[in-house]
Amino acid sequence: MNRILVVPLLLLGLLALAPASWSGEANLTRFGPQTYDAVASDPAVFSRTFRAVAGPASLVLRSEDGVEAQVSINGRDIVVEPDRFDENGRARVPLTLERDNSIAVSVLGEQGARVEVRVNQLT
């Protein structure tokens, strides 16, 4: 086969195999997943910081234990009651992130109940 034809064919083959992430979009986890245990009274507050691209994101909680999660992100208080979790045990709350972010989480519920917390962002 002629070398002049091989190079373009090779490039076309590589482009056909290129991953979808080359399209410029990625669904990134900016925080978590972090699991927190529920307590019956006076819950502890767990605080962390994380970085992201300023813009829209989602707070995603997962629990099948009937917990109430209280989350504060950059001073915005979000309370997720047990009835906000769907049939798969997930709750999603839209939010807006900054470059530097703070998150504080506390969980109320039965002893042994847990909630998984993460922040996802499509960039």
PyRosetta script that sets phi, psi and omega in degrees:
from pyrosetta import init, pose_from_sequence

init()
pose = pose_from_sequence("MNRILVVPLLLLGLLALAPASWSGEANLTRFGPQTYDAVASDPAVFSRTFRAVAGPASLVLRSEDGVEAQVSINGRDIVVEPDRFDENGRARVPLTLERDNSIAVSVLGEQGARVEVRVNQLT")
pose.set_psi(1, 143.3)
pose.set_omega(1, -178.3)
pose.set_phi(2, -67.6)
pose.set_psi(2, 134.5)
pose.set_omega(2, -179.7)
pose.set_phi(3, -60.5)
pose.set_psi(3, -31.1)
pose.set_omega(3, -179.4)
pose.set_phi(4, -65.6)
pose.set_psi(4, -32.6)
pose.set_omega(4, 178.7)
pose.set_phi(5, -83.8)
pose.set_psi(5, -28.7)
pose.set_omega(5, -176.0)
pose.set_phi(6, -66.7)
pose.set_psi(6, -44.6)
pose.set_omega(6, -177.0)
pose.set_phi(7, -61.6)
pose.set_psi(7, -50.4)
pose.set_omega(7, 178.2)
pose.set_phi(8, -62.7)
pose.set_psi(8, -38.1)
pose.set_omega(8, 178.4)
pose.set_phi(9, -64.5)
pose.set_psi(9, -39.8)
pose.set_omega(9, 177.9)
pose.set_phi(10, -63.8)
pose.set_psi(10, -43.3)
pose.set_omega(10, 178.0)
pose.set_phi(11, -63.5)
pose.set_psi(11, -42.1)
pose.set_omega(11, 177.3)
pose.set_phi(12, -62.2)
pose.set_psi(12, -40.0)
pose.set_omega(12, 178.0)
pose.set_phi(13, -63.7)
pose.set_psi(13, -42.3)
pose.set_omega(13, 178.6)
pose.set_phi(14, -64.5)
pose.set_psi(14, -41.2)
pose.set_omega(14, 179.0)
pose.set_phi(15, -65.8)
pose.set_psi(15, -35.1)
pose.set_omega(15, 178.4)
pose.set_phi(16, -66.1)
pose.set_psi(16, -29.0)
pose.set_omega(16, -179.3)
pose.set_phi(17, -92.9)
pose.set_psi(17, -0.9)
pose.set_omega(17, -177.6)
pose.set_phi(18, -60.7)
pose.set_psi(18, 138.6)
pose.set_omega(18, -179.8)
pose.set_phi(19, -68.3)
pose.set_psi(19, 155.8)
pose.set_omega(19, -179.7)
pose.set_phi(20, -62.9)
pose.set_psi(20, -26.3)
pose.set_omega(20, -178.2)
pose.set_phi(21, -64.8)
pose.set_psi(21, -15.5)
pose.set_omega(21, 176.7)
pose.set_phi(22, -69.4)
pose.set_psi(22, -11.4)
pose.set_omega(22, -178.1)
pose.set_phi(23, -71.2)
pose.set_psi(23, -9.0)
pose.set_omega(23, 177.4)
pose.set_phi(24, 103.0)
pose.set_psi(24, -1.5)
pose.set_omega(24, 178.4)
pose.set_phi(25, -117.9)
pose.set_psi(25, 144.7)
pose.set_omega(25, 176.3)
pose.set_phi(26, -147.9)
pose.set_psi(26, 137.9)
pose.set_omega(26, 174.9)
pose.set_phi(27, -95.4)
pose.set_psi(27, 106.4)
pose.set_omega(27, -172.6)
pose.set_phi(28, -109.9)
pose.set_psi(28, 142.7)
pose.set_omega(28, 171.5)
pose.set_phi(29, -88.8)
pose.set_psi(29, 116.4)
pose.set_omega(29, -177.7)
pose.set_phi(30, -91.0)
pose.set_psi(30, -26.3)
pose.set_omega(30, 177.9)
pose.set_phi(31, -144.9)
pose.set_psi(31, 137.5)
pose.set_omega(31, 174.3)
pose.set_phi(32, 87.2)
pose.set_psi(32, -164.8)
pose.set_omega(32, 0.2)
pose.set_phi(33, -69.6)
pose.set_psi(33, 137.9)
pose.set_omega(33, 178.8)
pose.set_phi(34, -126.9)
pose.set_psi(34, 131.5)
pose.set_omega(34, -179.0)
pose.set_phi(35, -103.0)
pose.set_psi(35, 134.8)
pose.set_omega(35, -179.7)
pose.set_phi(36, -123.4)
pose.set_psi(36, 140.0)
pose.set_omega(36, 178.6)
pose.set_phi(37, -90.3)
pose.set_psi(37, 140.8)
pose.set_omega(37, 178.1)
pose.set_phi(38, -80.3)
pose.set_psi(38, 153.3)
pose.set_omega(38, 173.2)
pose.set_phi(39, -131.0)
pose.set_psi(39, 152.3)
pose.set_omega(39, -174.9)
pose.set_phi(40, -74.7)
pose.set_psi(40, -30.7)
pose.set_omega(40, -178.7)
pose.set_phi(41, -147.8)
pose.set_psi(41, 152.7)
pose.set_omega(41, 179.9)
pose.set_phi(42, 43.0)
pose.set_psi(42, 67.2)
pose.set_omega(42, -177.3)
pose.set_phi(43, -66.2)
pose.set_psi(43, 147.1)
pose.set_omega(43, 174.4)
pose.set_phi(44, -73.6)
pose.set_psi(44, 150.1)
pose.set_omega(44, 176.9)
pose.set_phi(45, -108.3)
pose.set_psi(45, 123.9)
pose.set_omega(45, -179.7)
pose.set_phi(46, -104.4)
pose.set_psi(46, 125.9)
pose.set_omega(46, -175.6)
pose.set_phi(47, -120.4)
pose.set_psi(47, 143.0)
pose.set_omega(47, 177.0)
pose.set_phi(48, -148.6)
pose.set_psi(48, 169.4)
pose.set_omega(48, 171.9)
pose.set_phi(49, -124.7)
pose.set_psi(49, 155.8)
pose.set_omega(49, 176.9)
pose.set_phi(50, -155.7)
pose.set_psi(50, 161.0)
pose.set_omega(50, -179.5)
pose.set_phi(51, -106.5)
pose.set_psi(51, 153.6)
pose.set_omega(51, 178.9)
pose.set_phi(52, -158.2)
pose.set_psi(52, -179.2)
pose.set_omega(52, 170.7)
pose.set_phi(53, -90.4)
pose.set_psi(53, 132.0)
pose.set_omega(53, 179.1)
pose.set_phi(54, -59.4)
pose.set_psi(54, 126.9)
pose.set_omega(54, 179.5)
pose.set_phi(55, 150.1)
pose.set_psi(55, -170.0)
pose.set_omega(55, -175.5)
pose.set_phi(56, -67.7)
pose.set_psi(56, 150.0)
pose.set_omega(56, 179.6)
pose.set_phi(57, -157.8)
pose.set_psi(57, -177.2)
pose.set_omega(57, 177.5)
pose.set_phi(58, -135.3)
pose.set_psi(58, 134.8)
pose.set_omega(58, 168.8)
pose.set_phi(59, -88.4)
pose.set_psi(59, 124.3)
pose.set_omega(59, -177.6)
pose.set_phi(60, -120.8)
pose.set_psi(60, 123.0)
pose.set_omega(60, 178.2)
pose.set_phi(61, -116.3)
pose.set_psi(61, 145.5)
pose.set_omega(61, 178.6)
pose.set_phi(62, -135.5)
pose.set_psi(62, 124.7)
pose.set_omega(62, 177.5)
pose.set_phi(63, -162.0)
pose.set_psi(63, 143.4)
pose.set_omega(63, 175.3)
pose.set_phi(64, -117.0)
pose.set_psi(64, 16.8)
pose.set_omega(64, -171.5)
pose.set_phi(65, -107.5)
pose.set_psi(65, 7.4)
pose.set_omega(65, 179.6)
pose.set_phi(66, 65.7)
pose.set_psi(66, 49.5)
pose.set_omega(66, -178.9)
pose.set_phi(67, -98.3)
pose.set_psi(67, 163.0)
pose.set_omega(67, 168.7)
pose.set_phi(68, -112.4)
pose.set_psi(68, 120.2)
pose.set_omega(68, 179.7)
pose.set_phi(69, -104.8)
pose.set_psi(69, 133.6)
pose.set_omega(69, 175.7)
pose.set_phi(70, -115.3)
pose.set_psi(70, 116.5)
pose.set_omega(70, -175.7)
pose.set_phi(71, -125.0)
pose.set_psi(71, 137.7)
pose.set_omega(71, 173.8)
pose.set_phi(72, -121.8)
pose.set_psi(72, 122.9)
pose.set_omega(72, 176.9)
pose.set_phi(73, -121.5)
pose.set_psi(73, 117.0)
pose.set_omega(73, -178.9)
pose.set_phi(74, 52.7)
pose.set_psi(74, 38.0)
pose.set_omega(74, 177.4)
pose.set_phi(75, 87.0)
pose.set_psi(75, -6.8)
pose.set_omega(75, 177.0)
pose.set_phi(76, -88.3)
pose.set_psi(76, 118.4)
pose.set_omega(76, -179.0)
pose.set_phi(77, -85.8)
pose.set_psi(77, 130.7)
pose.set_omega(77, -179.7)
pose.set_phi(78, -128.4)
pose.set_psi(78, 122.4)
pose.set_omega(78, 176.5)
pose.set_phi(79, -111.1)
pose.set_psi(79, 124.0)
pose.set_omega(79, 179.4)
pose.set_phi(80, -112.5)
pose.set_psi(80, 106.0)
pose.set_omega(80, 179.3)
pose.set_phi(81, -76.3)
pose.set_psi(81, 159.2)
pose.set_omega(81, -179.7)
pose.set_phi(82, -54.6)
pose.set_psi(82, -32.5)
pose.set_omega(82, -177.7)
pose.set_phi(83, -76.0)
pose.set_psi(83, -7.1)
pose.set_omega(83, 177.0)
pose.set_phi(84, -82.9)
pose.set_psi(84, -12.3)
pose.set_omega(84, 178.2)
pose.set_phi(85, -80.3)
pose.set_psi(85, 135.5)
pose.set_omega(85, -179.5)
pose.set_phi(86, -79.2)
pose.set_psi(86, -174.8)
pose.set_omega(86, -177.0)
pose.set_phi(87, -65.4)
pose.set_psi(87, -16.6)
pose.set_omega(87, 176.4)
pose.set_phi(88, -95.0)
pose.set_psi(88, 5.4)
pose.set_omega(88, 179.6)
pose.set_phi(89, 78.9)
pose.set_psi(89, 23.1)
pose.set_omega(89, -179.0)
pose.set_phi(90, -116.4)
pose.set_psi(90, 145.3)
pose.set_omega(90, 171.9)
pose.set_phi(91, -131.5)
pose.set_psi(91, 137.9)
pose.set_omega(91, -179.0)
pose.set_phi(92, -127.1)
pose.set_psi(92, 131.9)
pose.set_omega(92, -179.8)
pose.set_phi(93, -127.9)
pose.set_psi(93, 122.6)
pose.set_omega(93, 176.8)
pose.set_phi(94, -70.5)
pose.set_psi(94, 145.8)
pose.set_omega(94, 177.7)
pose.set_phi(95, -154.1)
pose.set_psi(95, 172.2)
pose.set_omega(95, 178.2)
pose.set_phi(96, -118.6)
pose.set_psi(96, 128.9)
pose.set_omega(96, -179.5)
pose.set_phi(97, -99.6)
pose.set_psi(97, 160.0)
pose.set_omega(97, 172.3)
pose.set_phi(98, -110.0)
pose.set_psi(98, -179.0)
pose.set_omega(98, 177.4)
pose.set_phi(99, -66.0)
pose.set_psi(99, -47.5)
pose.set_omega(99, 176.2)
pose.set_phi(100, -110.2)
pose.set_psi(100, 127.1)
pose.set_omega(100, -172.7)
pose.set_phi(101, -128.0)
pose.set_psi(101, 151.1)
pose.set_omega(101, 173.8)
pose.set_phi(102, -120.8)
pose.set_psi(102, 145.0)
pose.set_omega(102, 177.9)
pose.set_phi(103, -135.6)
pose.set_psi(103, 137.8)
pose.set_omega(103, 175.8)
pose.set_phi(104, -131.1)
pose.set_psi(104, 133.4)
pose.set_omega(104, -175.1)
pose.set_phi(105, -131.0)
pose.set_psi(105, 135.9)
pose.set_omega(105, 168.1)
pose.set_phi(106, -138.7)
pose.set_psi(106, 149.7)
pose.set_omega(106, -173.6)
pose.set_phi(107, -132.7)
pose.set_psi(107, 128.8)
pose.set_omega(107, 175.3)
pose.set_phi(108, -108.6)
pose.set_psi(108, 140.1)
pose.set_omega(108, 177.9)
pose.set_phi(109, 166.9)
pose.set_psi(109, -172.2)
pose.set_omega(109, 178.9)
pose.set_phi(110, -66.0)
pose.set_psi(110, 150.0)
pose.set_omega(110, 175.7)
pose.set_phi(111, -54.4)
pose.set_psi(111, 129.7)
pose.set_omega(111, -179.8)
pose.set_phi(112, 93.9)
pose.set_psi(112, -11.2)
pose.set_omega(112, 177.8)
pose.set_phi(113, -72.8)
pose.set_psi(113, 151.8)
pose.set_omega(113, -176.9)
pose.set_phi(114, -140.6)
pose.set_psi(114, 157.7)
pose.set_omega(114, 172.9)
pose.set_phi(115, -138.4)
pose.set_psi(115, 139.1)
pose.set_omega(115, 175.5)
pose.set_phi(116, -101.7)
pose.set_psi(116, 132.8)
pose.set_omega(116, -176.2)
pose.set_phi(117, -121.7)
pose.set_psi(117, 135.4)
pose.set_omega(117, 173.2)
pose.set_phi(118, -148.6)
pose.set_psi(118, 158.4)
pose.set_omega(118, 174.5)
pose.set_phi(119, -121.9)
pose.set_psi(119, 120.2)
pose.set_omega(119, 179.5)
pose.set_phi(120, -107.9)
pose.set_psi(120, 150.0)
pose.set_omega(120, 178.6)
pose.set_phi(121, -145.8)
pose.set_psi(121, 131.0)
pose.set_omega(121, 174.7)
pose.set_phi(122, -91.4)
pose.set_psi(122, 116.6)
pose.set_omega(122, -178.8)
pose.set_phi(123, -125.0)
pose.dump_pdb("model.pdb")
